[in-house]
């Protein structure tokens, strides 16, 4: 009896170990793949790209269209960023800055920055459209992946001798990017369209759905599933705005407001198409009352520059944030770099400065303060994992 009592603690310890072993066997020895992908889709793109090296299964799963769409939908719900590119004789660089909740007069730090090794970043053909930017020579730039995706040539219907303009659009209902290609050296009613990532080739839009026209600008603007660009109808002596429904692939003609300036920018404003012109210290806003009509309203706003010694004519309109703030920034600079935000409804402005960060950037890249940097600004940029 004494020996039994003496060995009882050892027996209890062994019993607990056996029970723990049974509990371990009742649990799965790995996390299901669908749950793993659900967790990964909530992470930043930088982390996801790093996890591609974990295994071949993870690498292939992360490139699935279903995972990319899931990640894109989550990216859309997050606060967008302000993508800024700088060009100089020493190279091209890209920065990603926060777009919202920056106090007036503060200095902003970038989320990330890197050097662009592709020289085709000059003169972009679009704003950031769901994380992608259209470049000349039919290239798509994905800043998140740091990749440039070459698109196939439109083919025999548009030879190398033909002049043509291309535009990037996005259908949010089906989650598809499309590139529209239209001849510019002659009037045509048969433009071509290419759906990205669908293993499709260029196809001609059905005759009768497009007016006979020729684009007058290489820059397009897409929002709410509608792509807009300026064009001229055959036999007409004035420009019009051509709208292209990315999903239905139907075209519509919109007349310009009377007395408008030739230097204009198309933007979404309060859910409608709007035009912005900038003349020194005054910005003019034309809003389309009816998407299917031609009636416009007009408003004027005064700009207050943060530094009196800066030339007013060096400021350029750069777009509008998803919160409805107009973005103004210099086209080139040597020392001070800033972005001016204008809230047209509150008639207020705020300035965000980057001198301190740009000084560190110049030292890191071996640039002196005498080097002039030319910049492009892409508001409302989101992360994307899209790749052809």
Secondary structure as UniProt FT lines:
FT   HELIX           2..26
FT   HELIX           33..40
FT   TURN            41..42
FT   HELIX           45..51
FT   TURN            52..53
FT   HELIX           56..62
FT   HELIX           65..77
FT   STRAND          81..88
FT   TURN            89..90
FT   STRAND          91..98
FT   TURN            104..105
FT   STRAND          110..116
FT   HELIX           119..121
FT   TURN            130..131
FT   STRAND          132..135
FT   TURN            136..138
FT   STRAND          139..142
FT   TURN            143..146
FT   STRAND          147..150
FT   TURN            156..157
FT   TURN            160..161
FT   STRAND          164..171
FT   TURN            172..175
FT   STRAND          176..183
FT   STRAND          192..195
FT   TURN            196..199
FT   STRAND          203..204
FT   TURN            207..208
FT   STRAND          213..215
FT   STRAND          221..223
FT   TURN            224..225
FT   STRAND          226..233
FT   TURN            234..235
FT   STRAND          239..245
FT   TURN            246..248
FT   STRAND          251..254
FT   TURN            258..259
FT   STRAND          265..269
FT   TURN            270..271
FT   STRAND          272..279
FT   TURN            280..281
FT   STRAND          282..288
FT   TURN            291..292
FT   STRAND          296..302
FT   TURN            308..309
FT   HELIX           312..314
FT   STRAND          315..320
FT   TURN            322..323
FT   STRAND          325..330
FT   STRAND          332..333
FT   STRAND          338..343
FT   TURN            344..347
FT   STRAND          348..353
FT   HELIX           355..365
FT   TURN            369..370
FT   STRAND          373..381
//
